[in-house]
Amino acid sequence: MKTVVLVCHPNPSQSVRNKEIAARVQQNKNVTVRYISELIKNPAEEQEFIKQFQRIVIQFPVYWYQITSVGKDYVDRVLTKELLTGKTLKIVNTTGAKQKYVNAEIIHGPWKMMAHYCEMTWETPEIYFIDDSADKVELIAKSLE
């Protein structure tokens, strides 16, 4: 399945796990990694780019249980119901918190509702917690193949 991974990190050069996951999945010929680190200048052009993919992965570090501001801008200005209908959605997160402090349902609930509203297939999300081992990067990357 042709997949785009939208890495919504405001400072990708300072990222550790998001960068590792993106680098690992970039090795797959069916996966395109796109860094969203600034505001989108031409939403229509970006929509044309997204049309070619069957699966959309939105990858972001969790900031107070939410997507980053650049990710929110992308979702608000680029993604539409018409563009997303029939596609697959997967969310991949990294967080600086331990697993015991994170409620994944709170983070993923709105995304799951968006997938339902847009008539998308919802894939099980992935979260990399601060107390996970580095091996989890490989497991997350495999889930994106």
Number of C-alpha atoms within 10 A of each C-alpha: 11 13 23 22 24 22 25 26 24 19 11 15 10 10 13 10 20 23 15 15 23 21 13 15 22 18 13 14 10 14 21 18 17 14 18 21 19 15 15 16 10 10 15 13 11 15 16 11 11 18 12 11 18 17 25 21 20 21 27 24 24 19 12 9 14 15 20 18 16 19 26 14 17 21 13 11 17 18 16 12 13 9 14 24 16 15 18 19 23 22 21 25 23 20 20 13 13 12 15 8 8 16 10 14 10 11 19 20 11 12 18 21 13 16 22 14 12 17 16 21 17 18 15 12 20 20 22 23 19 14 12 12 9 12 8 16 20 13 12 19 20 13 15 21 15
